[in-house]
Amino acid sequence: MTRVLYLIATAAGPAQYVDRGVRAAQEAGWDVFLVLSPTAAVWWEERMGELVALTGHEVRWRYSVPGGPKPDWPPADAMLVAPLTTTSLSRWAAAQTDTLSLGLPAEAVHMGIPVVAMPFWSTALGAQPAVPRAVSTLREQGVRVLLGGADGYRPHQPKQGDAAGYPWGRALAALG
């Protein structure tokens, strides 16, 4: 039986390479349903068809219109929020779920769906006092935030992040 993964990419550098994350997840046996933050969707706007063809599914970046058609997506077996920005992290931890990319995982973790998040940010952005508090808040709720430690992402120096080398495999491995 195929497992359903909602891959949610926020507007950090590796979102330009989210197709690599999709392929890695598919190779690991996941049926990938892709959600982009509104800004990440703009980055892919001209190439959105590539992502639709790759996943075989509609790519979503906004909530459905009330009373309008609903997407025919199966329930997720797991969610991976990667890459995660400090902005999205902080908004998610503060329950600001006005975007689909934050609303889905915020709800899922309280419905028993495994949620893993792996950031991509600089040491300067990660030094903001709100960031460690937000990481702690999400972890307290049951989100597995891959930051630091043996399996976590290590923030890069400002303007020196390797977006193309983002460790999608490490994030997927955390899903089990």
C-alpha positions, 0 to 999 in steps of 0.5 A, a space after each residue: 500500500 502506498 503511503 501518502 505524504 503531504 510535502 509542504 515547502 515554505 519560501 526558503 532557498 531549497 524550495 527552488 529545488 522542491 522537485 528534488 524533494 518530491 523525487 526523493 520521497 517518491 523513491 522512498 515509496 511515498 505518494 507525494 501531494 505538494 503544498 507550497 507557501 504563497 511565496 514559494 508558489 510564485 517562485 514556481 508559477 511559470 513551471 508549476 506544470 512540471 510539479 503537477 506532472 511530477 507528482 501526478 496531483 494538483 499543487 496547492 498553495 491556498 485554501 479552497 474558496 468556501 462553497 467552491 470545489 474541494 481538492 480530491 486528496 486522500 488523508 495524509 499518512 505523514 507531513 513534511 514541512 521542508 524547507 521551513 523558514 524562521 517566518 513560517 516557524 514563528 507564525 505556525 508556533 503562534 497559531 497564525 494559520 492563514 495560509 494552507 502551508 501552515 494550517 495543514 500541519 498545525 491541524 495535523 499534529 493534533 489529529 495524530 498525523 506525524 509531522 516533521 519539519 526541517 529548517 533552512 535558515 542562517 545563524 543570523 535569523 536563527 539568533 532571533 529570540 523568537 526562533 528557539 521559543 517557536 521551535 520549543 512550542 512546536 516540539 511540545 505539540 509533537 512536531 519533530 523539528 530537525 534542528 541541531 543534534 545528529 539528525 538535524 539541520 545546522 543553520 548556515 552563515 548568512 548568505 552562504 546556505 547551500 540551497 541546492 544541497 539541502 538534505 532532503 533524504 535526512 528529512 525523509 528518513 525522519 518520517 520512518 
